[in-house]
Amino acid sequence: MRQDIVIRGTTRTGLVLLLPEEGDFAAVLERLAERLASSGRFFAGGRVQVYVGKRRLSPEEREALEQTLRRSGMVLLGVREGEDPSAEAQAPEAGAPPAPHSPSGHTLVVTKTVRSGQEIRHDGDVIILGDVNPGAVVVATGHIVVMGALRGVAHAGCTGNRTAIVAATKLRPTQLRIADVIGRAPDGDAPQSYPEVARIQGDLIVVEASAEKRQVSALEAVGAKEDR
């Protein structure tokens, strides 16, 4: 039986919020408010479907839930009762392989290319089995791993996790961000034919491939923050 508050996001369904099925609902909402507050404005503007399992919400409880979400800038699409959505939540796209353990939260696996105009926002790690095209955006509180070409915008560790990484088979982002540091692939570099991993060293983003290291342009933390 689910005891934790789980927030997931997909390009197909928007955000999904799973709430504990038992316990005092006011206490659950208090925990939810703390969770959302700790994420800053990460979920602002998100449209969310809430699953409460076997719990039955009164009109007053539903209104309190909607107010809690609204204070964080979220829009409640609906509440699903009496149904366990765990299979959908754990496999957001049909055919996705089991996700590895995520130290930063739950792992979202996306089994298709993220196209221009699409945006993925997720509380945890994101694994994309496809490309991220120019004009697409991927934002995660944890790591971002692209099993393909990363040519769009990637922001890992968006709530301040400077240990997060961005990895891709072909790392050619239009913008690369880790925590509060911003960088981009340098102009004129020949495209690499090997996977690369980007991480923070000092106040720079360093991209590593095997024993090689090359710096991409980066801003100091003071200048790289923006309101979300």
VOPA-315024 format. One record per atom (N, C-alpha, C, CB): x, y, z. Coordinates in nm, 2 decimals. Each point is the difference from the previous one (the first is absolute). Glycine has a CB too. Layout:
<rs>
R_u_v_w
R_X_Y_Z
...
</rs>
This chain:
<rs>
R_u_v_w
R_0.08_-0.12_0.00
R_-0.08_0.12_0.00
R_0.09_0.12_0.00
R_-0.19_-0.12_0.12
R_0.15_0.22_-0.20
R_0.09_0.12_-0.02
R_0.00_0.09_0.13
R_-0.05_-0.01_-0.25
R_0.16_0.04_0.29
R_0.02_0.09_0.12
R_0.06_0.13_-0.03
R_0.02_-0.20_0.14
R_0.06_0.21_-0.25
R_0.07_0.12_-0.04
R_-0.08_0.09_-0.09
R_0.22_-0.12_0.03
R_-0.18_0.24_-0.04
R_-0.05_0.10_-0.10
R_0.09_-0.01_-0.12
R_-0.10_0.15_0.17
R_0.04_-0.18_-0.29
R_0.08_-0.02_-0.12
R_-0.05_0.10_-0.10
R_0.05_-0.25_0.05
R_0.05_0.32_-0.12
R_-0.04_0.09_-0.10
R_0.08_-0.05_-0.13
R_-0.05_0.20_0.16
R_-0.02_-0.22_-0.27
R_0.06_-0.04_-0.12
R_-0.05_0.09_-0.11
R_0.02_-0.24_0.08
R_0.06_0.25_-0.19
R_-0.05_0.08_-0.11
R_0.04_-0.07_-0.14
R_0.03_0.20_0.14
R_-0.12_-0.19_-0.23
R_0.03_-0.05_-0.14
R_-0.05_0.10_-0.10
R_-0.02_-0.24_0.08
R_0.08_0.23_-0.20
R_-0.05_0.09_-0.11
R_-0.14_-0.04_-0.04
R_0.24_0.04_-0.07
R_-0.28_-0.16_0.10
R_-0.13_-0.05_-0.05
R_-0.12_0.04_0.09
R_0.12_-0.19_-0.11
R_-0.10_0.18_0.24
R_-0.11_0.02_0.09
R_0.02_0.12_0.09
R_-0.04_-0.24_0.00
R_0.15_0.31_0.00
R_0.02_0.11_0.09
R_0.05_-0.06_0.13
R_-0.17_0.14_-0.11
R_0.14_-0.07_0.23
R_0.05_-0.05_0.13
R_-0.10_-0.10_0.06
R_0.12_0.22_0.03
R_-0.07_-0.31_0.04
R_-0.08_-0.10_0.07
R_0.05_0.00_0.15
R_-0.03_-0.15_-0.21
R_-0.07_0.17_0.30
R_0.03_0.01_0.14
R_-0.07_-0.12_0.07
R_0.02_0.25_-0.01
R_0.06_-0.33_0.08
R_-0.05_-0.12_0.07
R_0.00_0.03_0.15
R_0.08_-0.16_-0.18
R_-0.19_0.16_0.25
R_-0.01_0.03_0.14
R_-0.02_-0.13_0.08
R_-0.09_0.23_-0.05
R_0.14_-0.23_0.18
R_-0.02_-0.12_0.08
R_-0.15_-0.04_0.02
R_0.21_0.06_0.12
R_-0.24_-0.18_-0.12
R_-0.14_-0.05_0.01
R_-0.06_0.00_0.14
R_0.05_-0.14_-0.20
R_0.03_0.15_0.30
R_-0.05_0.00_0.14
R_0.07_0.11_0.07
R_-0.03_-0.25_-0.01
R_-0.03_0.28_0.14
R_0.05_0.10_0.08
R_-0.08_0.13_-0.01
R_0.23_-0.10_-0.02
R_-0.21_0.19_0.12
R_-0.07_0.12_0.00
R_0.03_0.09_-0.12
R_0.00_-0.01_0.25
R_-0.11_0.05_-0.33
R_0.02_0.07_-0.12
R_0.06_0.14_0.02
R_-0.19_-0.13_-0.10
R_0.16_0.19_0.21
R_0.05_0.13_0.03
R_0.16_-0.01_0.01
R_-0.22_0.07_0.12
R_0.26_-0.18_-0.05
R_0.15_-0.02_0.01
R_0.06_-0.03_-0.13
R_-0.04_-0.09_0.23
R_-0.03_0.02_-0.32
R_0.05_-0.03_-0.13
R_0.02_0.13_-0.08
R_-0.11_-0.22_0.00
R_0.01_0.31_0.01
R_0.01_0.13_-0.07
R_0.11_0.08_0.06
R_-0.25_-0.01_-0.05
R_0.27_0.01_0.18
R_0.11_0.07_0.05
R_0.14_-0.05_-0.05
R_-0.14_0.04_0.21
R_0.15_-0.17_-0.22
R_0.13_-0.06_-0.06
R_0.01_0.04_-0.15
R_-0.01_-0.19_0.16
R_-0.10_0.19_-0.23
R_0.00_0.04_-0.14
R_0.04_0.15_-0.01
R_-0.18_-0.17_-0.05
R_0.13_0.25_0.13
R_0.03_0.15_0.00
R_0.15_0.02_0.02
R_-0.23_0.06_0.08
R_0.29_-0.14_0.02
R_0.14_0.01_0.03
R_0.08_-0.05_-0.12
R_-0.04_-0.03_0.24
R_0.00_-0.08_-0.30
R_0.07_-0.05_-0.12
R_0.00_0.10_-0.11
R_-0.06_-0.23_0.06
R_-0.05_0.29_-0.09
R_-0.01_0.10_-0.11
R_0.08_0.12_0.03
R_-0.22_-0.09_-0.06
R_0.22_0.14_0.19
R_0.07_0.12_0.04
R_0.15_-0.03_-0.02
R_-0.18_0.07_0.16
R_0.23_-0.19_-0.13
R_0.14_-0.03_-0.01
R_0.05_0.00_-0.14
R_-0.02_-0.13_0.21
R_-0.07_0.11_-0.31
R_0.03_0.00_-0.14
R_-0.01_0.14_-0.06
R_-0.08_-0.23_-0.01
R_0.06_0.33_0.09
R_-0.01_0.14_-0.06
R_-0.11_0.01_-0.10
R_0.25_0.02_0.04
R_-0.22_0.04_-0.15
R_-0.10_0.01_-0.11
R_0.01_-0.10_-0.11
R_0.00_0.24_0.05
R_0.06_-0.36_-0.01
R_0.03_-0.10_-0.10
R_-0.13_-0.05_-0.07
R_0.20_-0.07_0.13
R_-0.31_0.06_-0.05
R_-0.12_-0.06_-0.06
R_-0.10_0.11_-0.04
R_0.04_-0.20_0.14
R_0.00_0.33_-0.13
R_-0.10_0.11_-0.03
R_-0.04_-0.02_-0.15
R_0.11_0.15_0.17
R_-0.24_-0.13_-0.18
R_-0.06_-0.01_-0.14
R_-0.04_-0.15_-0.04
R_0.13_0.20_-0.06
R_-0.09_-0.29_0.15
R_-0.03_-0.14_-0.03
R_-0.14_-0.04_0.01
R_0.23_-0.05_0.08
R_-0.28_-0.03_-0.17
R_-0.14_-0.05_0.01
R_0.01_-0.15_0.05
R_-0.08_0.15_-0.19
R_0.01_-0.17_0.30
R_0.02_-0.13_0.07
R_-0.12_-0.08_0.02
R_0.18_0.11_0.12
R_-0.17_-0.24_-0.14
R_-0.10_-0.10_0.03
R_0.04_-0.07_0.13
R_-0.06_-0.04_-0.25
R_-0.03_0.04_0.35
R_0.03_-0.05_0.13
R_-0.07_-0.14_0.02
R_0.02_0.24_0.09
R_0.06_-0.34_-0.04
R_-0.05_-0.13_0.03
R_0.01_-0.02_0.15
R_0.08_-0.09_-0.22
R_-0.19_0.05_0.28
R_-0.01_-0.02_0.15
R_-0.03_-0.15_0.03
R_-0.08_0.24_0.02
R_0.09_-0.33_-0.11
R_-0.02_-0.14_0.03
R_-0.14_-0.03_0.06
R_0.24_-0.01_0.03
R_-0.24_-0.06_0.08
R_-0.13_-0.04_0.06
R_-0.06_0.11_0.08
R_0.09_-0.23_0.01
R_-0.02_0.34_0.01
R_-0.06_0.11_0.08
R_-0.12_0.07_-0.07
R_0.23_0.04_0.10
R_-0.33_0.00_-0.03
R_-0.11_0.07_-0.05
R_0.00_0.15_0.05
R_-0.14_-0.22_-0.02
R_0.15_0.31_-0.07
R_0.01_0.14_0.05
R_-0.14_0.06_0.01
R_0.23_0.02_-0.11
R_-0.25_0.06_0.22
R_-0.12_0.08_0.01
R_0.02_0.13_-0.08
R_-0.04_-0.09_0.23
R_-0.07_0.16_-0.26
R_0.01_0.12_-0.08
R_0.10_0.10_0.07
R_-0.23_-0.03_-0.08
R_0.23_0.03_0.22
R_0.09_0.09_0.07
R_0.14_-0.04_-0.02
R_-0.18_0.05_0.17
R_0.21_-0.18_-0.17
R_0.14_-0.05_-0.02
R_0.05_0.03_-0.14
R_-0.04_-0.17_0.17
R_-0.05_0.15_-0.26
R_0.04_0.03_-0.14
R_0.03_0.15_-0.02
R_-0.14_-0.19_-0.08
R_0.06_0.28_0.14
R_0.02_0.14_-0.01
R_0.14_0.04_0.07
R_-0.25_0.04_0.00
R_0.28_-0.11_0.12
R_0.12_0.03_0.06
R_0.12_-0.04_-0.08
R_-0.11_-0.03_0.22
R_0.10_-0.09_-0.29
R_0.10_-0.05_-0.09
R_0.02_0.10_-0.11
R_-0.06_-0.23_0.05
R_-0.05_0.28_-0.11
R_0.02_0.10_-0.11
R_0.06_0.12_0.04
R_-0.20_-0.09_-0.10
R_0.17_0.14_0.22
R_0.07_0.12_0.05
R_0.14_-0.02_0.03
R_-0.21_0.07_0.10
R_0.25_-0.19_-0.05
R_0.14_-0.03_0.02
R_0.08_0.01_-0.13
R_-0.06_-0.14_0.20
R_0.01_0.08_-0.30
R_0.06_0.00_-0.13
R_0.01_0.14_-0.06
R_-0.08_-0.24_-0.04
R_-0.03_0.31_0.05
R_-0.01_0.14_-0.05
R_0.11_0.09_0.06
R_-0.25_-0.03_-0.04
R_0.28_0.01_0.17
R_0.10_0.09_0.06
R_0.14_-0.02_-0.06
R_-0.14_-0.01_0.21
R_0.16_-0.11_-0.27
R_0.13_-0.02_-0.07
R_-0.02_0.02_-0.15
R_0.06_-0.17_0.18
R_-0.17_0.23_-0.22
R_-0.01_0.03_-0.14
R_-0.04_-0.12_-0.09
R_0.17_0.17_0.03
R_-0.23_-0.27_0.03
R_-0.04_-0.12_-0.07
R_-0.15_0.00_-0.03
R_0.19_-0.13_0.10
R_-0.23_0.06_-0.20
R_-0.14_-0.01_-0.04
R_-0.05_-0.14_0.02
R_0.02_0.19_-0.17
R_-0.12_-0.21_0.25
R_-0.06_-0.14_0.02
R_-0.09_-0.03_-0.12
R_0.01_0.02_0.25
R_0.03_-0.13_-0.32
R_-0.08_-0.05_-0.11
R_-0.11_-0.09_0.05
R_0.19_0.02_-0.15
R_-0.16_-0.10_0.25
R_-0.10_-0.09_0.05
R_0.05_-0.09_0.11
R_-0.11_0.00_-0.22
R_0.02_-0.07_0.29
R_0.04_-0.10_0.10
R_-0.05_-0.13_-0.03
R_0.00_0.18_0.17
R_0.09_-0.28_-0.17
R_-0.04_-0.14_-0.03
R_-0.01_-0.08_0.13
R_0.11_0.01_-0.23
R_-0.22_-0.07_0.26
R_-0.02_-0.07_0.12
R_-0.03_-0.15_-0.03
R_-0.08_0.21_0.11
R_0.12_-0.30_-0.02
R_-0.03_-0.14_-0.01
R_0.07_-0.07_-0.11
R_-0.21_0.06_0.08
R_0.33_-0.01_-0.12
R_0.07_-0.07_-0.11
R_0.15_0.02_0.03
R_-0.18_0.03_-0.17
R_0.26_-0.14_0.15
R_0.14_0.00_0.02
R_0.07_0.03_-0.13
R_-0.02_-0.16_0.19
R_0.08_0.28_-0.20
R_0.07_0.04_-0.13
R_0.14_-0.03_0.00
R_-0.16_0.18_-0.02
R_0.21_-0.28_0.10
R_0.14_-0.02_0.02
R_0.07_-0.04_-0.13
R_-0.04_-0.06_0.23
R_-0.03_-0.03_-0.31
R_0.05_-0.04_-0.13
R_0.02_0.11_-0.09
R_-0.11_-0.22_0.03
R_0.02_0.31_-0.04
R_0.01_0.12_-0.09
R_0.11_0.09_0.05
R_-0.24_-0.01_-0.06
R_0.25_0.03_0.19
R_0.10_0.09_0.05
R_0.14_-0.05_-0.01
R_-0.17_0.08_0.16
R_0.19_-0.21_-0.15
R_0.13_-0.06_-0.01
R_0.05_-0.02_-0.14
R_-0.04_-0.10_0.22
R_-0.06_0.09_-0.32
R_0.04_-0.02_-0.14
R_-0.08_0.10_-0.08
R_0.04_-0.24_0.04
R_0.01_0.37_-0.05
R_-0.07_0.11_-0.06
R_-0.01_-0.02_-0.15
R_0.08_0.15_0.17
R_0.00_-0.23_-0.23
R_-0.01_-0.03_-0.14
R_0.00_-0.15_-0.02
R_0.11_0.22_-0.06
R_-0.19_-0.28_-0.03
R_-0.01_-0.14_-0.02
R_0.14_-0.05_-0.04
R_-0.24_0.01_-0.06
R_0.28_-0.13_0.12
R_0.12_-0.06_-0.04
R_0.12_0.05_0.07
R_-0.10_-0.04_-0.22
R_0.09_0.14_0.31
R_0.12_0.05_0.07
R_0.06_-0.11_0.09
R_-0.10_0.23_0.00
R_0.24_-0.24_0.00
R_0.07_-0.09_0.08
R_0.00_0.04_0.14
R_0.14_-0.07_-0.19
R_-0.12_-0.02_0.29
R_0.01_0.04_0.14
R_0.10_0.11_0.02
R_-0.07_-0.23_0.07
R_0.03_0.33_0.01
R_0.09_0.11_0.02
R_0.10_-0.03_0.11
R_-0.18_0.16_-0.07
R_0.31_-0.11_0.06
R_0.10_-0.02_0.11
R_-0.04_0.08_0.12
R_0.17_-0.05_-0.17
R_-0.10_0.01_0.28
R_-0.02_0.07_0.13
R_0.04_0.15_-0.02
R_0.03_-0.21_0.13
R_-0.12_0.30_-0.08
R_0.03_0.14_-0.01
R_0.03_0.05_0.14
R_-0.15_0.03_-0.20
R_0.27_0.03_0.23
R_0.04_0.05_0.13
R_-0.08_0.13_0.02
R_0.22_-0.10_-0.01
R_-0.27_0.17_-0.09
R_-0.06_0.13_0.02
R_-0.15_-0.01_0.01
R_0.19_0.11_-0.12
R_-0.25_-0.22_0.09
R_-0.15_-0.01_-0.01
R_-0.04_-0.11_-0.09
R_-0.02_0.24_0.05
R_-0.10_-0.23_-0.10
R_-0.05_-0.11_-0.09
R_0.05_0.03_-0.14
R_-0.20_-0.03_0.14
R_0.23_-0.08_-0.22
R_0.05_0.02_-0.13
R_-0.11_-0.01_-0.10
R_0.22_-0.11_0.07
R_-0.22_0.21_-0.17
R_-0.09_0.00_-0.11
R_0.07_-0.05_-0.12
R_-0.13_0.19_0.10
R_0.07_-0.29_-0.17
R_0.05_-0.05_-0.12
R_-0.09_0.04_-0.11
R_0.11_-0.20_0.11
R_-0.06_0.26_-0.21
R_-0.07_0.05_-0.12
R_0.05_-0.08_-0.12
R_-0.04_0.23_0.10
R_-0.05_-0.30_-0.17
R_0.05_-0.09_-0.11
R_-0.03_0.05_-0.13
R_-0.04_-0.19_0.15
R_0.05_0.32_-0.17
R_-0.02_0.06_-0.13
R_0.08_0.13_-0.01
R_-0.23_-0.10_-0.02
R_0.25_0.15_-0.10
R_0.07_0.13_-0.02
R_-0.08_0.12_0.06
R_0.11_-0.10_-0.21
R_-0.05_0.19_0.27
R_-0.06_0.12_0.05
R_0.01_0.11_-0.11
R_0.05_-0.06_0.25
R_-0.16_0.10_-0.30
R_0.00_0.08_-0.12
R_0.00_0.15_0.03
R_-0.11_-0.18_-0.12
R_0.13_0.27_0.02
R_0.00_0.14_0.02
R_-0.13_0.04_0.06
R_0.16_0.03_-0.19
R_-0.16_0.06_0.29
R_-0.12_0.05_0.07
R_-0.05_-0.09_0.11
R_-0.06_0.09_-0.21
R_0.12_-0.21_0.23
R_-0.04_-0.08_0.11
R_0.09_0.02_0.12
R_-0.08_-0.17_-0.16
R_0.03_0.16_0.28
R_0.08_0.02_0.12
R_-0.03_-0.11_0.10
R_-0.01_0.25_-0.04
R_0.11_-0.30_0.10
R_-0.01_-0.10_0.11
R_0.06_0.06_0.12
R_0.02_-0.19_-0.16
R_-0.10_0.19_0.27
R_0.04_0.05_0.13
R_-0.02_-0.12_0.10
R_-0.06_0.25_-0.05
R_0.16_-0.29_0.13
R_-0.02_-0.11_0.08
R_0.08_0.01_0.13
R_-0.03_-0.14_-0.20
R_-0.03_0.10_0.31
R_0.07_0.00_0.13
R_0.07_-0.13_0.02
R_-0.18_0.16_0.10
R_0.31_-0.16_-0.14
R_0.08_-0.13_0.00
R_0.08_0.00_-0.12
R_-0.17_-0.12_0.13
R_0.22_0.00_-0.17
R_0.08_-0.02_-0.11
R_-0.08_-0.02_-0.13
R_0.18_-0.10_0.15
R_-0.13_0.13_-0.26
R_-0.07_-0.02_-0.13
R_0.09_-0.08_-0.09
R_-0.13_0.22_0.02
R_0.08_-0.33_-0.08
R_0.07_-0.08_-0.10
R_-0.08_0.01_-0.13
R_0.10_-0.15_0.17
R_-0.04_0.19_-0.28
R_-0.07_0.02_-0.13
R_0.05_-0.10_-0.10
R_-0.05_0.24_0.05
R_-0.03_-0.33_-0.09
R_0.05_-0.10_-0.10
R_-0.04_0.05_-0.14
R_-0.03_-0.19_0.16
R_0.10_0.29_-0.20
R_-0.02_0.07_-0.12
R_0.07_0.13_-0.01
R_-0.22_-0.10_-0.01
R_0.19_0.19_-0.08
R_0.07_0.13_-0.01
R_-0.08_0.11_0.07
R_0.10_-0.07_-0.22
R_-0.03_0.18_0.25
R_-0.06_0.12_0.04
R_0.03_0.11_-0.10
R_0.03_-0.06_0.25
R_-0.13_0.09_-0.33
R_0.02_0.08_-0.12
R_0.01_0.15_0.04
R_-0.13_-0.16_-0.13
R_0.19_0.24_0.04
R_0.00_0.15_0.02
R_-0.14_0.05_0.03
R_0.21_0.02_-0.15
R_-0.22_0.07_0.25
R_-0.13_0.05_0.04
R_-0.07_-0.08_0.10
R_-0.02_0.09_-0.22
R_0.07_-0.20_0.26
R_-0.05_-0.08_0.11
R_0.07_0.03_0.13
R_-0.06_-0.19_-0.16
R_-0.01_0.17_0.27
R_0.06_0.03_0.13
R_-0.02_-0.11_0.10
R_-0.05_0.24_-0.04
R_0.16_-0.28_0.11
R_-0.01_-0.10_0.10
R_0.05_0.06_0.13
R_0.03_-0.19_-0.17
R_-0.11_0.19_0.28
R_0.04_0.05_0.13
R_-0.02_-0.11_0.10
R_-0.06_0.24_-0.07
R_0.16_-0.26_0.16
R_-0.01_-0.10_0.10
R_0.07_0.05_0.13
R_-0.01_-0.18_-0.18
R_-0.04_0.13_0.29
R_0.07_0.03_0.13
R_0.13_-0.09_0.01
R_-0.22_0.07_0.11
R_0.22_-0.18_-0.18
R_0.11_-0.09_0.01
R_0.08_0.00_-0.13
R_-0.12_-0.14_0.16
R_0.17_0.02_-0.20
R_0.08_-0.02_-0.12
R_-0.09_0.00_-0.13
R_0.17_-0.13_0.13
R_-0.11_0.16_-0.24
R_-0.06_-0.01_-0.13
R_0.09_-0.09_-0.09
R_-0.12_0.22_0.02
R_0.07_-0.33_-0.07
R_0.07_-0.09_-0.09
R_-0.07_-0.02_-0.13
R_0.10_-0.12_0.20
R_-0.04_0.15_-0.31
R_-0.06_-0.01_-0.13
R_0.07_-0.11_-0.08
R_-0.07_0.25_0.01
R_0.00_-0.35_-0.04
R_0.05_-0.11_-0.08
R_-0.02_0.03_-0.15
R_-0.04_-0.17_0.19
R_0.10_0.28_-0.23
R_-0.02_0.06_-0.13
R_0.07_0.13_-0.01
R_-0.22_-0.13_-0.04
R_0.18_0.22_-0.05
R_0.05_0.13_-0.02
R_-0.07_0.10_0.09
R_0.07_-0.06_-0.24
R_0.01_0.14_0.32
R_-0.06_0.11_0.07
R_0.03_0.13_-0.07
R_0.02_-0.13_0.22
R_-0.12_0.18_-0.29
R_0.02_0.13_-0.07
R_-0.09_0.11_0.05
R_0.06_-0.14_-0.20
R_-0.14_0.11_0.30
R_-0.09_0.10_0.06
R_0.06_0.06_0.12
R_-0.20_-0.11_-0.10
R_0.11_0.15_0.19
R_0.04_0.06_0.13
R_-0.01_-0.11_0.11
R_-0.08_0.23_-0.07
R_0.18_-0.24_0.15
R_0.00_-0.10_0.12
R_0.04_0.08_0.12
R_0.06_-0.20_-0.15
R_-0.14_0.18_0.26
R_0.03_0.06_0.13
R_-0.01_-0.11_0.11
R_-0.09_0.23_-0.08
R_0.20_-0.28_0.12
R_0.01_-0.10_0.11
R_0.02_0.07_0.13
R_0.09_-0.17_-0.16
R_-0.13_0.10_0.27
R_0.02_0.06_0.13
R_-0.07_0.13_0.02
R_0.21_-0.12_0.01
R_-0.33_0.14_-0.07
R_-0.05_0.14_-0.01
R_-0.04_0.06_0.13
R_-0.09_-0.07_-0.22
R_0.08_0.00_0.33
R_-0.03_0.06_0.13
R_0.13_0.02_0.08
R_-0.22_-0.11_0.00
R_0.34_0.10_-0.07
R_0.12_0.03_0.07
R_0.10_-0.11_0.02
R_-0.13_0.17_0.11
R_0.10_-0.29_-0.16
R_0.08_-0.12_0.01
R_0.12_0.01_-0.09
R_-0.20_-0.14_0.06
R_0.32_0.18_-0.01
R_0.12_0.03_-0.08
R_0.07_-0.14_-0.03
R_0.02_0.23_0.10
R_-0.06_-0.34_-0.04
R_0.06_-0.13_-0.03
R_-0.07_-0.07_-0.12
R_0.06_-0.02_0.24
R_-0.17_0.08_-0.29
R_-0.07_-0.06_-0.11
R_0.08_0.01_-0.13
R_-0.22_0.07_0.10
R_0.19_-0.16_-0.19
R_0.08_-0.01_-0.13
R_-0.10_0.00_-0.12
R_0.18_-0.13_0.11
R_-0.13_0.17_-0.22
R_-0.07_-0.02_-0.13
R_0.09_-0.08_-0.09
R_-0.12_0.22_0.02
R_0.06_-0.33_-0.07
R_0.08_-0.10_-0.09
R_-0.08_-0.02_-0.12
R_0.11_-0.11_0.20
R_-0.04_0.09_-0.31
R_-0.07_-0.03_-0.13
R_0.10_-0.07_-0.09
R_-0.15_0.20_0.02
R_0.09_-0.28_-0.11
R_0.08_-0.06_-0.11
R_0.06_0.10_-0.09
R_-0.14_-0.20_0.01
R_0.07_0.31_-0.04
R_0.05_0.11_-0.07
R_-0.04_0.13_0.07
R_-0.01_-0.12_-0.22
R_0.10_0.19_0.28
R_-0.03_0.11_0.09
R_0.03_0.13_-0.08
R_0.06_-0.14_0.21
R_-0.17_0.19_-0.27
R_0.01_0.13_-0.07
R_-0.12_0.09_0.03
R_0.12_-0.12_-0.18
R_-0.13_0.15_0.31
R_-0.12_0.08_0.05
R_0.01_0.15_-0.05
R_-0.02_-0.15_0.20
R_-0.10_0.20_-0.22
R_-0.01_0.15_-0.02
R_0.03_0.07_0.13
R_-0.16_-0.03_-0.19
R_0.12_-0.03_0.30
R_0.04_0.05_0.13
R_0.01_-0.11_0.10
R_-0.12_0.22_-0.05
R_0.22_-0.22_0.13
R_0.02_-0.10_0.10
R_0.01_0.06_0.14
R_0.12_-0.14_-0.17
R_-0.20_0.10_0.26
R_0.00_0.05_0.14
R_0.00_-0.11_0.10
R_-0.13_0.20_-0.08
R_0.21_-0.18_0.18
R_0.01_-0.08_0.12
R_-0.01_0.08_0.12
R_0.14_-0.17_-0.12
R_-0.24_0.15_0.20
R_-0.03_0.09_0.12
R_0.00_0.15_-0.05
R_0.11_-0.17_0.16
R_-0.02_0.25_-0.11
R_0.00_0.14_-0.03
R_0.10_0.04_-0.10
R_-0.09_0.05_0.22
R_0.15_-0.14_-0.29
R_0.11_0.02_-0.10
R_-0.05_-0.02_-0.14
R_0.18_-0.06_0.17
R_-0.16_0.15_-0.26
R_-0.05_-0.01_-0.14
R_0.12_-0.01_-0.09
R_-0.20_0.14_0.06
R_0.19_-0.23_-0.16
R_0.10_-0.01_-0.11
R_-0.07_-0.04_-0.13
R_0.17_-0.06_0.17
R_-0.09_0.05_-0.27
R_-0.05_-0.05_-0.13
R_0.12_-0.06_-0.07
R_-0.18_0.18_-0.01
R_0.16_-0.26_-0.09
R_0.10_-0.06_-0.08
R_0.07_0.11_-0.08
R_-0.12_-0.22_-0.02
R_0.26_0.22_0.02
R_0.07_0.11_-0.07
R_-0.02_-0.01_-0.15
R_0.17_0.00_0.18
R_-0.18_0.12_-0.25
R_-0.01_0.01_-0.14
R_0.12_-0.06_-0.07
R_-0.15_0.20_0.02
R_0.13_-0.27_-0.13
R_0.11_-0.04_-0.08
R_0.06_-0.14_0.04
R_0.05_0.24_-0.03
R_-0.09_-0.30_0.14
R_0.05_-0.13_0.03
R_-0.05_-0.10_-0.09
R_0.02_0.07_0.24
R_0.06_-0.17_-0.28
R_-0.05_-0.11_-0.08
R_-0.08_-0.09_0.09
R_0.20_0.01_-0.15
R_-0.32_-0.06_0.10
R_-0.08_-0.08_0.08
R_0.07_-0.13_0.04
R_-0.20_0.09_-0.12
R_0.19_-0.13_0.25
R_0.07_-0.12_0.04
R_-0.07_-0.12_-0.03
R_0.09_0.13_0.19
R_-0.02_-0.24_-0.19
R_-0.07_-0.13_-0.04
R_0.01_-0.09_0.12
R_0.07_0.02_-0.24
R_-0.08_0.03_0.36
R_0.01_-0.08_0.12
R_-0.09_0.07_0.11
R_0.24_-0.08_-0.06
R_-0.29_0.00_0.16
R_-0.08_0.06_0.10
R_0.08_0.10_0.09
R_-0.14_-0.21_0.00
R_0.07_0.31_0.05
R_0.07_0.10_0.09
R_-0.09_0.02_0.12
R_0.12_0.11_-0.20
R_-0.05_-0.06_0.31
R_-0.07_0.03_0.12
R_0.04_0.14_0.04
R_0.00_-0.25_0.07
R_-0.10_0.33_-0.03
R_0.03_0.14_0.05
R_-0.03_0.00_0.15
R_-0.06_0.10_-0.23
R_0.15_-0.03_0.30
R_-0.02_0.02_0.14
R_0.07_0.13_0.04
R_-0.01_-0.25_0.04
R_-0.02_0.29_0.08
R_0.06_0.13_0.06
R_0.13_-0.03_0.06
R_-0.23_0.09_0.03
R_0.33_-0.01_-0.06
R_0.13_0.01_0.07
R_0.02_0.14_0.03
R_0.09_-0.21_-0.11
R_-0.08_0.25_0.24
R_0.01_0.14_0.04
R_-0.13_0.07_-0.04
R_0.25_-0.01_-0.03
R_-0.24_0.11_-0.06
R_-0.11_0.07_-0.05
R_-0.01_-0.01_-0.15
R_0.01_0.16_0.19
R_0.05_-0.27_-0.24
R_-0.01_-0.03_-0.15
R_-0.07_-0.13_-0.02
R_0.21_0.14_-0.04
R_-0.27_-0.16_-0.07
R_-0.04_-0.13_-0.05
R_0.11_-0.06_-0.08
R_-0.25_0.07_0.00
R_0.29_-0.19_0.04
R_0.11_-0.07_-0.08
R_-0.07_-0.12_-0.06
R_0.18_0.08_0.16
R_-0.15_-0.10_-0.29
R_-0.05_-0.12_-0.07
R_0.12_-0.10_-0.02
R_-0.17_0.14_-0.12
R_0.14_-0.26_0.16
R_0.10_-0.11_0.00
R_-0.04_-0.11_-0.09
R_0.06_0.06_0.24
R_0.05_-0.11_-0.31
R_-0.02_-0.12_-0.09
R_0.13_-0.08_0.03
R_-0.14_0.12_-0.18
R_0.12_-0.24_0.24
R_0.12_-0.08_0.03
R_0.09_0.08_0.09
R_-0.02_-0.14_-0.21
R_0.15_0.15_0.17
R_0.10_0.08_0.07
R_0.00_0.15_-0.04
R_0.13_-0.21_0.03
R_-0.20_0.24_-0.13
R_0.00_0.14_-0.05
R_-0.10_0.09_0.07
R_0.06_-0.09_-0.22
R_-0.02_0.22_0.23
R_-0.09_0.10_0.06
R_0.01_0.12_-0.08
R_0.03_-0.09_0.23
R_-0.15_0.16_-0.25
R_0.00_0.12_-0.07
R_-0.10_0.09_0.07
R_0.07_-0.10_-0.22
R_-0.05_0.23_0.23
R_-0.09_0.09_0.07
R_-0.10_0.06_-0.10
R_0.18_0.05_0.17
R_-0.30_-0.04_-0.13
R_-0.10_0.08_-0.08
R_-0.02_0.13_0.07
R_-0.11_-0.21_-0.09
R_0.07_0.31_0.01
R_-0.02_0.13_0.06
R_-0.09_-0.01_0.12
R_0.05_0.12_-0.22
R_-0.02_-0.05_0.33
R_-0.09_-0.01_0.12
R_0.00_0.14_0.07
R_0.05_-0.25_0.02
R_-0.15_0.27_0.06
R_-0.02_0.12_0.08
R_0.02_-0.04_0.14
R_-0.15_0.10_-0.17
R_0.20_0.00_0.25
R_0.02_-0.03_0.15
R_-0.14_-0.01_0.06
R_0.22_0.13_0.00
R_-0.23_-0.19_0.11
R_-0.13_-0.03_0.06
R_-0.08_0.13_0.03
R_0.10_-0.20_0.10
R_-0.03_0.31_-0.07
R_-0.07_0.12_0.03
R_-0.08_0.05_-0.11
R_0.17_0.06_0.16
R_-0.12_-0.08_-0.29
R_-0.06_0.05_-0.11
R_-0.09_-0.09_-0.08
R_0.19_0.14_-0.02
R_-0.20_-0.26_0.07
R_-0.07_-0.11_-0.07
R_-0.14_-0.03_0.05
R_0.22_-0.09_-0.06
R_-0.26_0.15_0.17
R_-0.13_-0.03_0.05
R_-0.11_0.08_-0.06
R_0.11_-0.05_0.22
R_-0.23_-0.01_-0.23
R_-0.11_0.08_-0.05
R_-0.12_-0.05_0.07
R_0.10_0.03_-0.23
R_-0.20_0.05_0.23
R_-0.13_-0.04_0.07
R_-0.07_-0.11_-0.08
R_-0.02_0.23_0.10
R_-0.03_-0.32_-0.02
R_-0.08_-0.11_-0.07
R_-0.14_0.01_0.06
R_0.20_-0.15_-0.03
</rs>
